[in-house]
Amino acid sequence: MSIQRKNFFQFFKSQKVGAGFWMMVFMGSLLGVGTTILELKQNRLPLIGGWIFLSPIVLYLFFNAAAYRVYKKQSMAMLTYNNVANEVLLNLKVCVKNFDLWAQKNVYRSMSKKTIYEFDAADIVLSEKGMLVLGHGQTFIMTGYASPVVLLLTDPPNEIGTAEIVGMKVLENKRIEISIRDPAYNHVLILQFHPNDRLLLWVEWQLNKMDTA
């Protein structure tokens, strides 16, 4: 199983429009119509009013273009990381705890190269040595995507796009809690996945390997 790769037009059509977009359209329409009336009263071409009226659509296209860049990174990571021995789990619900956007070791380093752990769902690829996490979730304006991150069980991460798994446990409600250390951030982060039988088997397998090592 693999994630279907989409071109920009397919990606754009699949986007779920959030309430924020309609608020931008509403405000842009009000300001645009008002500015256009003022310009016409002054016998001027309504250039500013027209631009204000169209600005929400232009901004929405810009945000989608930025999101598509990250989506393409996820698709490339899937192609690189996935193989016959690995298993793909799609659209797992996840709650990220202890994430602070400003608790970074280098705040000014390009955000596009870091994983922003502000997502509530993820596609993951399980392997013997770790997992690839492709986070996504609905934002105020549209569906957002996080840069891919490989969670490693053995080799310590030394670059952006990798993180170390420092703890795993199964909670009483069968939720799966994975603690990670991302070199881009100062704190240990916690990914708490909703119950999933296949992920549960993988975690128990990894824990058994640690106990017998």
C-alpha positions, -999 to +999 in steps of 0.1 A: +000+000+000+012+035-007+000+071-007-014+081-040+008+109-055-012+139-067-003+167-090-011+202-078-046+203-094-056+170-079-041+182-045-060+215-047-093+197-055-088+174-025-082+202+000-108+207+027-116+244+029-117+257+065-138+284+081-109+308+079-110+309+041-147+319+041-140+346+067-112+359+044-137+359+015-163+377+035-140+404+048-123+408+013-157+412-003-168+438+022-136+458+019-133+453-018-169+465-025-165+495-002-131+505-017-145+501-052-174+524-045-151+550-031-128+547-062-157+550-086-170+581-068-136+597-073-137+587-110-108+563-106-104+528-119-112+504-090-078+488-090-073+487-053-108+475-046-104+448-072-071+437-056-087+436-021-116+416-035-093+390-051-067+389-023-084+360-003-083+338-034-046+347-041-037+340-005-055+307-006-036+297-037-003+308-021-010+287+011-019+257-010+013+260-031+033+260+002+013+230+015+019+212-018+056+216-014+055+198+019+031+172+005+056+164-023+083+160+004+061+135+021+055+116-012+093+115-019+100+103+017+074+075+012+091+064-020+125+064-003+115+048+029+089+023+018+098-012+005+083-047+004+092-054+040+076-023+054+039-017+063+019+015+057-008+026+081-029+055+069-047+083+087-040+073+123-053+097+149-026+111+170-022+137+198+011+155+201+021+166+236+048+188+250+053+206+216+064+242+217+071+259+184+095+283+201+114+257+221+138+252+192+176+250+193+177+273+163+145+293+159+158+311+128+167+279+108+143+273+079+109+261+091+105+241+059+133+218+069+118+210+104+089+189+114+062+211+129+044+188+152+010+205+150-010+177+134-038+154+146-034+126+121-006+108+104+003+082+078+032+060+091+055+034+076+067+007+100+101-009+096+124-030+117+145+000+128+118+026+133+090+044+115+083+072+091+057+097+102+038+119+077+017+142+098-013+161+085-044+178+099-071+204+093-061+240+100-082+271+102-079+276+064-072+242+048-055+208+053-019+213+064+010+189+061+041+185+083+076+177+069+083+140+071+103+127+101+119+092+106+117+080+142+147+058+149+151+031+175+188+025+172+209+050+154+209+084+171+195+112+149+220+138+137+201+157+111+168+175+105+141+150+095+151+123+120+143+118+157+152+093+183+125+071+200+134+073+237+103+055+251+073+035+241+044+022+262+008+010+258-017+029+280-047+013+297-071+026+270-049+008+244-035+041+232+001+039+222+025+065+235+059+071+218+083+096+233+108+111+209+138+134+209+140+156+178+174+173+175+156+205+163+138+210+197+148+213+233+122+191+249+112+154+246+079+152+225+052+127+230+031+112+202+000+095+216-017+074+189-053+062+191-058+024+194-046+006+163-041-032+163-012-032+138+007-004+155+001-022+189+017-054+175+047-034+162+053-017+195+050-049+215+074-066+191+099-038+195+095-038+233+101-076+234+133-072+213+146-046+238+138-069+268+157-098+252+186-078+239 
